[in-house]
Amino acid sequence: MSREICYDCYRPQTSCMCEHITPFDTKTQFIILMHPKEYRKTKNGTGHFTNKSLKNSKIFIGIDFSHHHEINKIINNKNNECFLLYPDENSINLSKTKVETNKNIVIFILDSTWPCSRKMLRLSKNLQSLKKLSFDSNISSNFLIKKQPMQNCLSTIESTLQILKLLKEHNQENICEKNLEQFIKPFFKMVEYQLECAKEFKTVRYK
């Protein structure tokens, strides 16, 4: 028997986090490129949380976006300065450098595991031409119910939060602290819920 799904946060109705989502505007546009495997997962959904929280964002599902009409339209728009959030030796480190542009900043984010993200980038020729962004991370992920491949690896929503904070530091975003706190709230509530479920399961199992 399949569980009913909330088609806003794409989680089971029993663990819907929509009541904790407070959408707000940003100058920066965020484009979330979600691998199909992430779309089918119901135990996380941080890409969906990010999309639902940021009014100026879009989400697309796929692996190879080379010929994706809408994405190419965004990339080829002369009014946009497009970037890909991806660690690289030649990336622009937002922790140290401000992005200098008079155009609309658009940031593409790959929402997937690291192996799948590498495949998405390898196949998507249009993404390969984008300037890459990165940031220094000295924090560990709060995604306690999911093992990260490397230390300091962050989930999509945690990475986006760091970007928003840095853009604010560079005076390229004017986001109040309350919005930043609300932005990460559904993520914390999801982890809290899943830790409680794991605790209950363990209690029942060993009774």
Secondary structure, 3 states (H helix, E strand, C coil): CCCCECCCCCCEHHHCCHHHCCCECCCCEEEEEECHHHHHCCCCCHHHHHHHHECCEEEEECCCCCCCHHHHHHHHCCCEEEEEECCCCCCEECCCCCCCCCCEEEEEEEECCHHHHHHHHHHCHHHHCCEEEECCCCCCCCCCCCCCCCCCCCCHHHHHHHHHHHHHHCCCCCCCHHHHHHHHHHHHHHHHHHHHHHHHHHHHHCC
